[in-house]
Amino acid sequence: MIQSEQAARLDSVNSPRPLFRKPKRITITVPDQIYRTLLERSTREGRSISNLAAYLLERAVASEQQAATDQGQ
């Protein structure tokens, strides 16, 4: 059952993009020091921890994809 749920999620992620796609929600567990660092930075930048974490995750994934593309050239 779990594998079919994961397959359905992947199918929805890989399907053609509509004009607007609702963001997906995930839950993660981070070490206390990472949480404190995120809290301090989010406070400094006037944004939520969730928004900051999503932004940093997007940047990390984009950077990884760019590095993979660069290696392929």
KEPAMI-39524 format. One record per residue (C-alpha): x, y, z. Coordinates in steps of 0.2 Angstrom, whole numbers, padded with zeros to 4 digits, always signed. Example, Ala and Ser with C-alpha at 12.3 -4.5 7.8 and 13.67 -1.06 7.14 Angstrom:
BEGIN
+0062-0022+0039+0068-0005+0036
END
This chain:
BEGIN
+0000+0000+0000+0014+0012+0004+0023+0009-0012+0007+0013-0022+0005+0029-0012+0023+0034-0016+0020+0030-0034+0005+0041-0035+0014+0055-0027+0028+0053-0040+0016+0053-0054+0008+0069-0048+0025+0077-0046+0030+0072-0063+0014+0076-0072+0013+0091-0084+0013+0107-0074-0003+0117-0073-0003+0136-0073-0003+0136-0054+0003+0121-0043-0001+0121-0024+0014+0120-0014+0016+0103-0005+0019+0102+0014+0032+0091+0022+0038+0089+0040+0056+0087+0045+0066+0084+0060+0082+0095+0063+0095+0095+0076+0093+0108+0090+0107+0119+0084+0100+0120+0066+0083+0125+0073+0091+0139+0083+0101+0145+0068+0086+0145+0057+0076+0154+0071+0089+0167+0073+0091+0170+0054+0072+0170+0051+0070+0183+0065+0084+0194+0057+0076+0193+0040+0058+0195+0046+0051+0179+0039+0045+0163+0046+0056+0148+0049+0045+0138+0037+0048+0151+0023+0067+0152+0027+0068+0133+0027+0059+0131+0010+0070+0145+0002+0086+0137+0008+0080+0120+0002+0075+0127-0015+0092+0135-0017+0101+0118-0012+0091+0108-0024+0094+0121-0038+0112+0121-0034+0113+0102-0035+0104+0102-0051+0116+0115-0058+0131+0105-0053+0124+0089-0061+0121+0099-0077+0138+0106-0077+0146+0089-0075+0136+0083-0089+0143+0096-0101
END
